[in-house]
């Protein structure tokens, strides 16, 4: 719902208002409705507001509670803020606004750092506790809302994107550990690292406290088990509970708003099910939005065949947009300038262009991210399960974008610092409280990998237009339940069996039983023509040569035969490399 930034100085200097202004300019598109700034000697906050709950000035930020000596900046939405407000009112707290922002302040005062366990929502926030001379920072369980930081011997600075931190001088040299992960894990660089040495990000389900002595203390407050319950459940019980939790997740995301909400309708099972459950719950007027692109060869550029069926079935108020390939290249630079980190998913630009259209009508949308990871919807899951070898080998064969041997050929020797993707995955898979290999895969995917791939894409591309995306399938209670389910139950019927069972009789069978689709943008997958020329120019440019990340001899091999270099997930390796270099040119060089 907003963009946030701030700084705590360690060097006895006051926070500079100009520094806050520089950061606020870089997060302005996340919150176009109003802005605010607060400075008290060595601590200062900046805020760009997207007004969704309590549209009055009483909900403005940075929010100062003079009675409690607390100041807060917050990005996100707390879905249970009304219940918490009532509970805190019963404890004697008095409220001056009707916002969820103020509820966080009172919750922090009453429960302290444990307040995060009371919050049900998506959030990134920072509280300055004047009495304790302490900064408290928190990120939601699923990492839906981003929060980056830079720490030096002079200051701790934070912001909703990396561009804000670069604007005040954060070290923008390349992190070799992150580079190897970027080119191996489908552009996922797990927290706390980013592609830049001087910028980190707070892990999901994590808090950071900086006390009066400037000591930094990090705590994990949520990490789910992936184990079966002690009492046996039938398949029907698992599915019934899924239906209950998903319906609740949809309803609470629709109710926590003082502005209209719509649905990004791709035509797949996930977004279609959101529409169906809204209708099932009694929402008569539902807004839906779809986007499509040109076909390339046999690769279809839209899913209108299916989204139109949902519109007809539920009589939604629908808008459909068709984007020609000629419109994609001219808009790439703008989309990439709004990526906090390099994102190779071909749907990133699609979401950017769709969000531009949707933001002219509403401020909040529901989106279907997380369903495949939570309920086993991707084609590679059964393949991983049937593989032999180590857990890493079983996973890597069907997910890793390039072998480590190819990575060594791709980049120059300066960046030959180890197989960091393998090290990280082995560490994740070794964590306790998972019954079997696929439980580890699902937990790693939903709590770590998805955070820095589709979830980040949707947040960045929607918020670039002042549009907030809410993701019911990533409700933490639903995720805890999904991780307790037997993997084979989820992967039945080529994946997402529980969701398909819920959808029977509610959605058309043709939508339920269709082949799994992906948000299509064929031009960034099957690279040819002007797109090939564009990517070739980037990777052979003087900026790329001077940066000297890539081995140009090997790069030329990929440019000469782009279709030969496809990833295990059917992505273009050429696009992955071009996107990274283009992101650096736009966000670091300029």
C-alpha positions as CSV (number, residue, x, y, z in Angstrom):
1,X,0.0,0.0,0.0
2,X,3.0,2.3,0.3
3,X,6.7,2.9,0.0
4,X,8.8,3.4,3.1
5,X,12.4,4.5,3.8
6,X,14.5,5.8,6.7
7,X,17.8,6.0,8.4
8,X,19.3,5.6,11.9
9,X,22.7,7.2,12.1
10,X,25.5,5.8,14.3
11,X,27.9,8.7,13.9
12,X,26.2,11.4,16.0
13,X,25.1,13.3,12.9
14,X,21.5,14.2,12.2
15,X,19.6,12.5,9.4
16,X,19.7,14.7,6.3
17,X,16.3,15.7,4.9
18,X,17.8,15.7,1.4
19,X,18.8,12.1,1.8
20,X,15.3,11.2,2.7
21,X,14.0,13.1,-0.2
22,X,16.3,11.2,-2.6
23,X,15.0,7.9,-1.2
24,X,11.4,9.1,-1.3
25,X,11.7,10.0,-5.0
26,X,12.7,6.4,-5.8
27,X,9.7,4.9,-4.0
28,X,7.2,7.6,-5.0
29,X,5.4,5.4,-7.5
30,X,4.5,2.9,-4.8
31,X,2.6,5.6,-3.0
32,X,1.3,8.4,-5.3
33,X,-1.5,9.8,-3.0
34,X,0.6,11.7,-0.5
35,X,4.0,11.8,1.2
36,X,5.4,12.6,4.6
37,X,8.7,12.9,6.4
38,X,9.8,12.9,10.1
39,X,13.3,13.5,11.6
40,X,14.4,13.5,15.1
41,X,18.2,14.1,15.3
42,X,19.9,10.8,14.3
43,X,16.7,9.0,13.1
44,X,14.4,9.8,10.3
45,X,11.6,8.2,8.3
46,X,10.1,8.9,4.8
47,X,6.7,7.6,3.5
48,X,4.9,7.6,0.2
49,X,1.2,6.8,0.7
50,X,-1.2,4.7,-1.3
51,X,-4.5,5.3,0.6
52,X,-6.5,2.1,1.0
53,X,-7.6,2.0,4.7
54,X,-8.7,5.2,6.5
55,X,-8.4,7.6,3.6
56,X,-8.4,10.6,5.9
57,X,-5.3,12.5,7.0
58,X,-5.4,10.7,10.3
59,X,-4.0,7.6,8.5
60,X,-1.0,9.5,7.1
61,X,2.5,8.5,7.8
62,X,5.1,8.6,9.3
63,X,2.6,8.1,12.1
64,X,3.6,9.7,15.4
65,X,2.0,8.6,18.7
66,X,3.0,11.3,21.1
67,X,1.4,9.5,24.0
68,X,3.4,6.3,23.5
69,X,6.5,8.0,22.2
70,X,6.4,5.8,19.1
71,X,6.9,6.6,15.4
72,X,6.0,4.2,12.6
73,X,6.3,3.7,8.8
74,X,4.5,0.8,7.4
75,X,3.9,-0.8,4.0
76,X,1.2,-3.4,3.6
77,X,-2.2,-4.4,5.0
78,X,-3.2,-6.0,8.3
79,X,-6.2,-8.1,7.6
80,X,-7.2,-8.6,11.3
81,X,-6.7,-5.0,12.3
82,X,-10.3,-4.6,13.4
83,X,-10.1,-7.5,15.8
84,X,-6.8,-6.3,17.2
85,X,-8.1,-2.8,17.6
86,X,-11.1,-4.1,19.6
87,X,-8.8,-6.2,21.8
88,X,-6.4,-3.2,22.4
89,X,-9.3,-0.9,23.1
90,X,-10.4,-3.3,25.8
91,X,-6.9,-3.0,27.2
92,X,-7.4,0.7,27.6
93,X,-5.8,2.1,24.4
94,X,-7.4,5.0,22.7
95,X,-7.2,5.5,18.9
96,X,-7.1,8.7,16.9
97,X,-7.5,7.0,13.5
98,X,-9.3,4.1,11.8
99,X,-6.2,2.8,10.2
100,X,-4.4,-0.5,10.5
101,X,-1.2,1.6,10.8
102,X,-2.2,2.8,14.3
103,X,-3.1,-0.7,15.3
104,X,0.5,-1.8,14.7
105,X,1.8,1.0,17.0
106,X,-0.5,0.0,19.8
107,X,0.2,-3.7,19.3
108,X,3.9,-3.0,19.5
109,X,3.5,-1.0,22.7
110,X,1.4,-3.7,24.3
111,X,3.1,-6.9,23.0
112,X,6.5,-5.6,22.2
113,X,8.5,-7.5,19.6
114,X,6.0,-10.3,19.9
115,X,3.4,-8.1,18.2
116,X,4.4,-9.6,14.8
117,X,2.9,-12.9,15.9
118,X,-0.5,-11.2,16.4
119,X,-0.5,-9.6,12.9
120,X,-2.3,-11.4,10.1
121,X,-1.3,-9.7,6.8
122,X,1.4,-8.6,4.5
123,X,3.7,-6.0,6.0
124,X,7.1,-4.4,6.2
125,X,7.4,-1.8,8.9
126,X,9.8,0.1,11.2
127,X,9.1,1.5,14.6
128,X,11.2,4.1,16.4
129,X,10.8,3.6,20.2
130,X,11.9,6.9,21.6
131,X,11.9,5.8,25.3
132,X,14.1,2.8,24.5
133,X,16.1,4.7,21.8
134,X,15.5,1.6,19.7
135,X,14.6,0.7,16.1
136,X,12.4,-2.3,15.4
137,X,12.0,-3.6,11.9
138,X,9.7,-6.5,10.7
139,X,8.8,-8.3,7.6
140,X,5.7,-10.5,7.1
141,X,5.8,-14.3,7.4
142,X,5.6,-14.9,3.6
143,X,7.8,-12.0,2.5
144,X,5.1,-10.5,0.4
145,X,6.2,-7.0,1.2
146,X,9.8,-6.1,0.5
147,X,12.3,-4.4,2.8
148,X,15.9,-3.7,1.9
149,X,18.7,-2.2,4.0
150,X,22.2,-1.0,3.9
151,X,24.4,-0.9,7.0
152,X,27.8,0.8,7.4
153,X,29.8,2.1,10.3
154,X,27.9,5.4,9.9
155,X,24.3,4.4,9.5
156,X,21.6,1.8,9.0
157,X,19.3,2.8,6.1
158,X,16.2,1.0,4.9
159,X,13.8,1.3,2.0
160,X,11.1,-0.5,-0.1
161,X,13.5,-0.9,-3.0
162,X,17.2,-1.0,-3.8
163,X,17.1,2.1,-6.0
164,X,16.3,4.2,-2.9
165,X,19.4,2.9,-1.1
166,X,21.6,3.4,-4.2
167,X,20.5,7.0,-4.4
168,X,22.2,7.7,-1.1
169,X,25.4,5.9,-2.0
170,X,25.0,2.2,-1.1
171,X,27.8,0.0,-2.5
172,X,26.7,-1.2,-5.9
173,X,29.5,-3.6,-6.7
174,X,28.5,-7.1,-7.7
175,X,28.1,-9.8,-5.0
176,X,29.7,-12.9,-6.5
177,X,27.7,-15.2,-4.2
178,X,24.5,-13.6,-5.3
179,X,25.5,-13.7,-9.0
180,X,25.9,-17.4,-9.0
181,X,22.4,-17.8,-7.4
182,X,20.9,-15.2,-9.8
183,X,22.0,-17.3,-12.8
184,X,21.1,-20.7,-11.2
185,X,17.9,-20.3,-9.3
186,X,15.8,-18.6,-11.9
187,X,17.0,-15.1,-10.7
188,X,16.2,-15.9,-7.1
189,X,18.7,-14.5,-4.7
190,X,17.5,-15.6,-1.3
191,X,17.6,-13.1,1.6
192,X,19.6,-11.6,3.0
193,X,21.7,-11.1,-0.1
194,X,21.0,-9.1,-3.3
195,X,23.1,-8.8,-6.5
196,X,24.8,-5.7,-4.9
197,X,27.3,-6.0,-2.1
198,X,26.1,-3.0,-0.2
199,X,22.4,-3.9,-0.1
200,X,20.7,-6.7,1.9
201,X,17.1,-7.6,2.4
202,X,15.3,-8.8,5.6
203,X,14.3,-12.4,5.5
204,X,10.6,-13.4,5.5
205,X,9.2,-14.0,9.0
206,X,12.1,-12.0,10.5
207,X,12.6,-9.0,12.8
208,X,15.7,-6.9,13.4
209,X,16.2,-4.8,16.5
210,X,18.9,-2.1,16.8
211,X,19.2,-1.0,20.4
212,X,20.6,2.1,22.0
213,X,24.2,0.8,21.7
214,X,23.6,0.2,18.0
215,X,23.8,-3.6,18.5
216,X,21.9,-5.4,15.7
217,X,19.7,-8.4,16.8
218,X,17.9,-10.6,14.2
219,X,15.2,-13.1,15.1
220,X,13.1,-15.5,13.1
221,X,9.5,-15.5,14.4
222,X,7.9,-17.9,11.9
223,X,9.1,-20.9,9.9
224,X,6.6,-23.6,9.3
225,X,6.8,-27.4,9.7
226,X,6.3,-29.7,6.8
227,X,5.0,-32.7,8.7
228,X,1.8,-34.7,9.0
229,X,-0.5,-34.1,12.0
230,X,-0.4,-36.7,14.8
231,X,-4.0,-37.7,14.1
232,X,-4.6,-39.2,10.7
233,X,-6.7,-37.1,8.2
234,X,-8.6,-38.4,5.2
235,X,-8.1,-36.9,1.8
236,X,-11.6,-35.4,2.1
237,X,-10.7,-33.8,5.4
238,X,-7.6,-32.2,4.0
239,X,-9.6,-30.9,1.0
240,X,-12.5,-29.6,3.1
241,X,-10.1,-27.7,5.4
242,X,-8.4,-26.3,2.3
243,X,-11.7,-25.0,1.1
244,X,-12.4,-23.4,4.5
245,X,-9.0,-21.7,4.8
246,X,-8.9,-20.5,1.2
247,X,-12.4,-19.0,1.4
248,X,-11.4,-17.2,4.6
249,X,-8.2,-16.0,3.0
250,X,-10.2,-14.5,0.0
251,X,-12.9,-12.9,2.2
252,X,-10.5,-11.2,4.6
253,X,-8.5,-9.7,1.8
254,X,-11.7,-8.3,0.2
255,X,-13.0,-6.9,3.5
256,X,-9.8,-5.0,4.7
257,X,-10.2,-2.1,2.3
258,X,-12.0,1.2,2.0
259,X,-11.6,1.2,-1.8
260,X,-12.9,-1.3,-4.5
261,X,-11.0,-4.5,-5.2
262,X,-10.7,-6.5,-8.4
263,X,-9.1,-9.8,-9.6
264,X,-6.3,-10.3,-12.1
265,X,-7.8,-13.1,-14.1
266,X,-5.3,-15.1,-16.2
267,X,-7.8,-17.9,-17.1
268,X,-5.9,-20.5,-15.1
269,X,-7.4,-22.5,-12.3
270,X,-5.9,-20.3,-9.5
271,X,-7.3,-16.9,-10.4
272,X,-10.5,-18.4,-11.7
273,X,-11.0,-20.1,-8.4
274,X,-10.6,-16.8,-6.6
275,X,-13.5,-15.4,-8.7
276,X,-15.6,-18.5,-8.0
277,X,-15.0,-18.3,-4.3
278,X,-15.9,-14.6,-4.2
279,X,-19.2,-15.4,-5.9
280,X,-19.7,-18.4,-3.6
281,X,-19.3,-16.1,-0.6
282,X,-21.9,-13.7,-1.9
283,X,-20.0,-11.0,-3.7
284,X,-22.2,-10.1,-6.6
285,X,-20.2,-7.4,-8.2
286,X,-16.7,-8.6,-9.1
287,X,-14.2,-6.7,-11.3
288,X,-11.8,-8.8,-13.4
289,X,-8.9,-7.9,-15.7
290,X,-7.0,-9.9,-18.3
291,X,-4.1,-9.3,-20.6
292,X,-2.8,-11.1,-23.7
293,X,0.1,-10.9,-26.2
294,X,0.7,-11.9,-29.8
295,X,1.2,-15.6,-30.6
296,X,4.6,-16.7,-31.9
297,X,4.5,-19.9,-33.9
298,X,2.6,-22.5,-31.8
299,X,3.1,-20.5,-28.6
300,X,-0.2,-18.9,-27.7
301,X,0.1,-15.4,-26.3
302,X,-3.1,-15.2,-24.3
303,X,-5.4,-17.4,-22.2
304,X,-8.6,-15.5,-23.2
305,X,-10.2,-18.8,-24.3
306,X,-10.4,-19.7,-20.6
307,X,-10.8,-16.3,-18.9
308,X,-13.7,-15.5,-21.1
309,X,-15.5,-18.6,-19.8
310,X,-15.1,-17.4,-16.2
311,X,-16.4,-13.9,-17.1
312,X,-19.4,-15.6,-18.7
313,X,-20.0,-18.0,-15.9
314,X,-19.9,-15.4,-13.1
315,X,-21.0,-12.3,-15.1
316,X,-18.0,-10.3,-13.8
317,X,-17.4,-6.7,-14.7
318,X,-14.5,-7.4,-17.1
319,X,-11.8,-5.6,-19.0
320,X,-9.5,-7.3,-21.5
321,X,-6.3,-5.9,-22.9
322,X,-4.3,-7.1,-25.9
323,X,-0.7,-6.0,-26.2
324,X,1.2,-6.3,-29.5
325,X,4.9,-7.4,-29.5
326,X,5.8,-4.0,-30.9
327,X,4.7,-2.4,-27.6
328,X,6.9,-4.7,-25.5
329,X,10.4,-3.5,-26.3
330,X,9.7,0.2,-25.9
331,X,8.3,-0.5,-22.4
332,X,11.1,-2.8,-21.2
333,X,13.3,-0.1,-19.8
334,X,10.5,1.4,-17.8
335,X,9.5,-1.9,-16.4
336,X,13.1,-2.8,-15.5
337,X,13.7,0.5,-13.8
338,X,10.9,-0.5,-11.4
339,X,12.4,-3.9,-10.5
340,X,14.1,-3.7,-7.1
341,X,16.2,-6.7,-8.3
342,X,16.7,-8.3,-11.7
343,X,13.7,-10.5,-12.5
344,X,13.7,-12.8,-15.5
345,X,10.2,-14.1,-15.4
346,X,8.6,-13.3,-18.7
347,X,5.4,-12.3,-17.0
348,X,7.1,-9.4,-15.2
349,X,6.6,-7.1,-18.2
350,X,3.1,-8.5,-18.6
351,X,2.2,-7.6,-15.0
352,X,3.7,-4.2,-15.5
353,X,1.6,-3.4,-18.6
354,X,-1.5,-4.9,-17.1
355,X,-1.1,-3.0,-13.9
356,X,-0.8,0.3,-15.8
357,X,-4.3,-0.4,-17.2
358,X,-5.9,-1.7,-14.0
359,X,-4.6,1.2,-11.9
360,X,-6.8,3.5,-13.9
361,X,-9.8,1.8,-12.4
362,X,-9.0,0.5,-8.9
363,X,-6.2,0.4,-6.3
364,X,-6.3,-3.2,-5.0
365,X,-6.4,-6.5,-6.8
366,X,-6.3,-10.2,-5.9
367,X,-3.8,-12.4,-7.6
368,X,-3.2,-16.1,-7.8
369,X,0.5,-16.4,-6.9
370,X,1.5,-19.3,-4.6
371,X,-1.1,-21.9,-5.6
372,X,1.3,-24.0,-7.6
373,X,4.0,-24.0,-5.0
374,X,1.6,-24.7,-2.1
375,X,-0.4,-27.4,-3.9
376,X,2.1,-29.0,-6.2
377,X,1.1,-27.5,-9.6
378,X,4.3,-27.5,-11.5
379,X,5.4,-30.2,-14.0
380,X,8.8,-30.5,-12.3
381,X,7.6,-31.7,-8.9
382,X,6.7,-35.3,-10.0
383,X,10.0,-35.5,-11.9
384,X,11.9,-34.5,-8.8
385,X,10.1,-37.0,-6.7
386,X,10.9,-39.9,-9.1
387,X,14.6,-39.0,-9.4
388,X,17.4,-40.8,-7.6
389,X,20.6,-39.3,-6.1
390,X,21.1,-36.7,-3.5
391,X,18.4,-34.3,-2.6
392,X,20.2,-31.5,-4.4
393,X,20.7,-33.6,-7.5
394,X,17.0,-34.5,-7.5
395,X,16.0,-30.9,-7.3
396,X,18.7,-29.4,-9.5
397,X,18.1,-31.5,-12.6
398,X,14.6,-30.1,-12.9
399,X,15.0,-26.6,-11.6
400,X,18.6,-25.2,-11.8
401,X,18.9,-22.9,-14.9
402,X,22.5,-23.9,-15.7
403,X,24.9,-26.4,-14.3
404,X,27.8,-25.0,-12.2
405,X,30.2,-26.1,-15.0
406,X,28.2,-23.9,-17.5
407,X,28.1,-21.1,-15.0
408,X,31.9,-21.1,-14.9
409,X,31.9,-20.8,-18.7
410,X,29.4,-18.0,-18.6
411,X,31.2,-15.6,-16.2
412,X,34.8,-14.4,-15.9
413,X,37.1,-16.0,-13.3
414,X,36.7,-13.2,-10.8
415,X,33.2,-14.6,-10.1
416,X,34.3,-18.3,-9.8
417,X,33.8,-18.3,-6.0
418,X,31.8,-21.5,-5.5
419,X,28.5,-23.2,-6.1
420,X,26.5,-21.0,-3.7
421,X,23.1,-22.2,-5.0
422,X,24.0,-25.8,-4.1
423,X,25.3,-24.7,-0.7
424,X,22.1,-22.7,0.1
425,X,19.7,-25.5,-1.1
426,X,21.5,-28.2,0.9
427,X,21.2,-25.9,4.0
428,X,17.5,-25.5,3.4
429,X,16.9,-29.2,2.8
430,X,18.8,-30.0,6.0
431,X,16.3,-28.0,8.2
432,X,14.3,-30.1,10.6
433,X,10.6,-30.9,10.8
434,X,10.0,-32.1,7.2
435,X,8.7,-35.7,6.7
436,X,10.1,-36.4,3.2
437,X,12.1,-35.0,0.3
438,X,9.1,-33.4,-1.4
439,X,8.0,-31.8,1.8
440,X,11.4,-30.1,1.9
441,X,11.0,-29.0,-1.7
442,X,7.5,-27.5,-1.1
443,X,8.6,-25.7,2.0
444,X,11.7,-24.3,0.4
445,X,9.7,-23.2,-2.6
446,X,6.9,-21.5,-0.8
447,X,8.8,-19.9,2.0
448,X,12.0,-18.9,0.1
449,X,12.2,-19.3,-3.6
450,X,8.7,-17.9,-4.4
451,X,9.5,-14.8,-2.3
452,X,12.2,-13.6,-4.7
453,X,10.5,-14.7,-7.9
454,X,6.8,-14.4,-8.6
455,X,5.8,-12.7,-5.4
456,X,8.5,-10.0,-5.8
457,X,7.6,-9.6,-9.5
458,X,3.9,-9.0,-8.7
459,X,4.7,-6.6,-5.9
460,X,7.1,-4.5,-7.9
461,X,5.2,-4.4,-11.1
462,X,1.8,-3.6,-9.5
463,X,3.2,-1.1,-7.0
464,X,5.0,0.7,-9.9
465,X,1.5,2.0,-10.7
466,X,0.2,2.5,-7.2
467,X,-1.7,-0.8,-7.4
468,X,-1.7,-3.2,-4.4
469,X,-1.8,-6.9,-5.1
470,X,-3.1,-9.3,-2.4
471,X,-2.3,-13.0,-2.7
472,X,-4.9,-15.3,-0.9
473,X,-3.0,-18.5,-1.7
474,X,-0.1,-17.2,0.4
475,X,-2.2,-16.8,3.5
476,X,0.1,-18.2,6.2
477,X,-2.6,-20.3,7.8
478,X,-3.4,-21.9,4.4
479,X,0.4,-22.5,3.8
480,X,0.8,-24.2,7.2
481,X,-2.1,-26.5,6.2
482,X,-0.8,-27.1,2.7
483,X,2.6,-28.1,4.1
484,X,1.0,-30.7,6.4
485,X,-0.7,-32.5,3.4
486,X,0.8,-35.6,1.9
487,X,2.7,-34.6,-1.3
488,X,1.0,-37.3,-3.3
489,X,-2.4,-35.8,-2.5
490,X,-1.3,-32.4,-3.8
491,X,0.4,-33.8,-7.0
492,X,-2.5,-36.1,-8.0
493,X,-4.2,-35.2,-11.3
494,X,-1.0,-33.6,-12.6
495,X,-1.0,-31.3,-9.6
496,X,-3.3,-29.1,-7.4
497,X,-5.7,-32.0,-6.8
498,X,-7.2,-30.3,-3.7
499,X,-7.9,-27.1,-5.6
500,X,-9.4,-29.0,-8.5
501,X,-11.7,-30.8,-6.1
502,X,-12.9,-27.5,-4.6
503,X,-13.5,-26.1,-8.1
504,X,-15.6,-29.0,-9.3
505,X,-19.1,-27.8,-9.9
506,X,-18.0,-24.2,-9.3
507,X,-15.9,-23.6,-12.4
508,X,-16.2,-25.0,-15.9
509,X,-14.5,-28.4,-16.3
510,X,-12.6,-27.0,-19.3
511,X,-10.8,-24.6,-17.0
512,X,-10.2,-27.2,-14.3
513,X,-8.9,-29.9,-16.6
514,X,-6.9,-27.7,-19.0
515,X,-3.2,-28.2,-19.4
516,X,-1.2,-26.1,-16.9
517,X,-0.6,-22.7,-18.4
518,X,1.9,-19.9,-17.7
519,X,1.5,-16.2,-18.0
520,X,2.5,-16.1,-21.7
521,X,4.9,-13.7,-23.4
522,X,6.3,-15.7,-26.2
523,X,8.7,-13.0,-27.5
524,X,10.8,-13.3,-24.3
525,X,10.9,-17.0,-24.5
526,X,11.5,-17.9,-28.1
527,X,13.9,-15.1,-28.8
528,X,14.1,-14.0,-32.5
529,X,14.0,-11.0,-34.8
530,X,14.2,-7.6,-33.1
531,X,14.2,-9.2,-29.6
532,X,17.3,-11.2,-30.5
533,X,19.0,-8.1,-31.9
534,X,18.1,-6.1,-28.8
535,X,19.5,-8.7,-26.4
536,X,22.6,-9.1,-28.5
537,X,23.2,-5.4,-28.4
538,X,23.0,-5.3,-24.6
539,X,25.4,-8.2,-24.1
540,X,28.0,-6.9,-26.6
541,X,27.7,-3.2,-25.5
542,X,30.7,-1.3,-24.2
543,X,29.0,-1.1,-20.8
544,X,28.7,-4.9,-20.6
545,X,32.3,-5.3,-21.8
546,X,33.6,-2.9,-19.3
547,X,31.7,-4.5,-16.5
548,X,33.4,-7.7,-17.4
549,X,31.0,-10.1,-15.7
550,X,30.5,-12.4,-18.7
551,X,32.8,-14.4,-20.8
552,X,32.2,-12.9,-24.2
553,X,33.2,-16.0,-26.2
554,X,30.6,-18.1,-24.5
555,X,28.0,-15.3,-24.7
556,X,28.5,-15.3,-28.4
557,X,27.6,-19.0,-28.5
558,X,24.3,-18.3,-26.8
559,X,23.5,-15.4,-29.1
560,X,24.2,-17.5,-32.2
561,X,21.9,-20.3,-31.0
562,X,19.5,-19.0,-28.4
563,X,17.0,-21.9,-28.8
564,X,19.8,-24.3,-27.9
565,X,20.2,-22.7,-24.5
566,X,16.8,-23.1,-22.7
567,X,16.5,-23.8,-19.0
568,X,15.0,-26.7,-17.2
569,X,11.9,-24.6,-16.7
570,X,11.7,-23.7,-20.4
571,X,13.1,-20.2,-20.1
572,X,15.6,-18.5,-22.3
573,X,19.1,-18.3,-20.9
574,X,19.9,-15.5,-23.3
575,X,17.1,-13.5,-21.8
576,X,18.3,-14.2,-18.3
577,X,21.8,-12.8,-19.1
578,X,20.4,-9.8,-21.1
579,X,18.0,-8.9,-18.4
580,X,20.7,-8.9,-15.7
581,X,23.0,-6.7,-17.7
582,X,20.1,-4.3,-18.8
583,X,19.0,-4.0,-15.1
584,X,22.5,-3.0,-14.1
585,X,22.7,-0.5,-17.0
586,X,19.4,1.1,-16.0
587,X,19.6,1.0,-12.2
588,X,23.3,1.1,-11.4
589,X,25.0,2.9,-14.3
590,X,22.5,5.7,-14.8
